Amino acid sequence: MKPMTEHHLAILRRHMVEIVDMHFDLAADEIGRDRLDPELRRALMDVPRHLFVPQALAAVAYQDTPLPIGFDKTISQPFIGALMLDLLGVAPGMRVLEVGTGYGYQAAVMAEMGAEVFSVEVVEEFSEAAQARFEALGYDVKIRVGDGTRGWAEHAPFDAILITAAAAEVPFDLLDQLEVRGKMVIPLGAGEVQQLSVAEKQGNGTVEVRELMPVRFTRLETAG
């Protein structure tokens, strides 16, 4: 069989986005919207997802399923990943903290949309892999190895925070680094199944949480 070309990969990427479109339509009652933000859709079409998974999985990178990336971690199903970014309301110039870089796909999509992205990853090997990809593809994402639950205080406050692992409750250290009226998107729950949630910081420092749909994420880890 011939190797896949960029043309083949572009077709698979377009198909992935069409599947995401379909999921948005089907889940409209749960998520409160029936279509992707147009700029997010463009970014999903442009970012080469197959370069943000282990090389052996490149051929299946555009399937609508989570994929293993090592260390008992996964890259999220494209629909769930896109939904999290859509809920975050990523826009040009927005300062976003990401907790859980993985291979860097979500951060690359946000950078493609013009956001200023700061990403913290607890697994050093992932951080190195993501950094190499950002440099090779020209994405200006600031990344460091560390305990994501502590955020990145020297660059706070952030307009939005994306947490790509599950926590039993909203991490209040991170909430402190969020702008008033800023949003945090996070899977919340102590069990195997969590609720994908949007937490919005109120003017008095409290948080308003809106639960959308059940999801399955690995647990949010702290460093050593």
Secondary structure, DSSP 8 states (H G I E B T S, - for coil): -----HHHHHHHHHHHHHHHHHHHHHTHHHHS-SS--HHHHHHHHHS-GGGGS-GGGGGGTTSSS-EEEETTEEE--HHHHHHHHHHHT--TT-EEEEE--TTSHHHHHHHHTT-EEEEEES-HHHHHHHHHHHHHHT--EEEEES-GGG--GGG--EEEEEE-SBBSS--HHHHTTEEEEEEEEEEE-SSSSEEEEEEEE-TTS-EEEEEEEEE---B-----
